[in-house]
Amino acid sequence: MWADLARLLGPGELADLFSSPATPPPDWEPVFELAGRQMIWPGTAARRGLG
């Protein structure tokens, strides 16, 4: 799987694995890590006079 991804990306390219539960092989290193937050819209904007 990882060799396939590396072949698809090509040399020097990046893969976004933020939503992947898989752990990359030890020879793959993170370029950067970013903490994220999930934003959820409850669908009530119209009732509040916003939509």
C-alpha positions, 0 to 999 in steps of 0.5 A: 500500500505505501509503495503504491502511494509513493509511486503514485505521488512521485519523488518529492511530493506530499500525501495528506494523511490527516484522516487516515488511521494508518501509521506510515512506515518508519522511513516516512517522515512528517513534513508538518503536523497541524492540530485541527478542529471539527466544525459542525453546522446544526442546520438551525440558521433559518430558525435564528433568522440567519438564512 
